[in-house]
């Protein structure tokens, strides 16, 4: 049935189902439940906020993921008018943009008129920060919109709710929306539901519809869900639906979502743990102007931290808390800090946990190294670097693994020796190194000697890593060894230290030298490069 005919047949109100993100931790069961619920509710139209496919930076993987979800998606697209919005996991380069157009049949940015409503879809898949230049682009793109006819603005990234955006640019966007007067401004991306209304416009961050949420919390918008929006010519109503019930748009405001996010990011600033020290320091930094009572509980892991519980009656300024420590041999499991507090104008309850970061150090002494895939005598100095953590920060069960570092003044050498894992399971060594301009070098070396080498740019684009790298692999009777050489000129050095992650995947086991393994130079291990 054509969109024009549908527009002639339908009358207001229009019932719209909002399908949230599927990526991050894709859960096909949850996604299928959301799709089946939409089929049962029989809306007039379905709107997606983007991020259908995972991809993980690989175009072929993205294509396979599209093929995987199409049968489920077609249950909706074959029955209802469907508005696609591109997400950052859907499009990150020209190849994935071509995939998007092939599988959706649409352009990433466009204006569609369906059922008497104009849907203005603006592609925010690649830019991470809203700028005045992007607002000017949106201004031009929406120049024909004036609020006389009902219209909705949709983009994947809800810049209006995202902390650390340029507040001036966000204000420009919201002033523009007030001038253009859409009924609603809708995004996704951050996997949390929140909404607020300003000057008659509904601003929404739609929560996920197909990604796993281990500990759902409707009060903070953190749960698998679908949105249900009812549209009249001059107003909208919004509800959130999951298996537990139907929730109003007021369950989580944009201000509350921002505060909860900032508390998780800003309240705790633990000095990284060092085994050579006798104490540990945890700085608490207020997030709100209102003094708050804070309750802390410490799971000491292998560090023997004391005290294990602290209750602060009123946190109104930054405060340093001092703990004694008596670390054991292994840094894992590392301590976990549990926090309870109230926040926001409605005194919402917030609980969260954070691993206390462990500072791991290694030395790269001056040496002459021959790249042969082995730690030959005299090339690398003792001691070897051991102790790896699994995905949960517990001691890893990977077969015995260790690495050493060296430098010749121009190159950083890392050699990693690994006991074979049983069977024919995939086995590889992984290395992540901090590079200039907030980029990262990412290398995987497999047991058979094959490699995957990429650069992750500051725009989160995965590009080939083609220069400044040499690798070698050797195998023994029950172990294998991976050796790499990286030009120090392509590394970002911090006071003579390189930021490095070293990890291994062996069959069903995983181990990382620094927990957690992530693309963040602030939490990477430190390898000192001797210069003379």
Helices and strands as residue ranges (DSSP letters): H 3-9, E 14-19, H 28-41, E 45-48, H 59-77, E 81-83, H 94-104, E 110-114, E 117-121, H 132-141, E 151-157, G 159-161, H 167-180, E 184-188, E 194-198, E 201-205, G 218-220, E 226-232, E 235-242, E 245-248, G 249-251, H 254-262, I 263-267, E 268-270, E 279-284, E 292-299, E 309-315, E 319-324, E 336-343, E 348-355, E 361-366, E 401-407, E 411-419, E 427-435, E 439-446, E 451-456, E 462-464, E 469-475, E 479-487, G 488-490, E 493-494, E 497-506, E 509-512, G 521-523, E 525-529
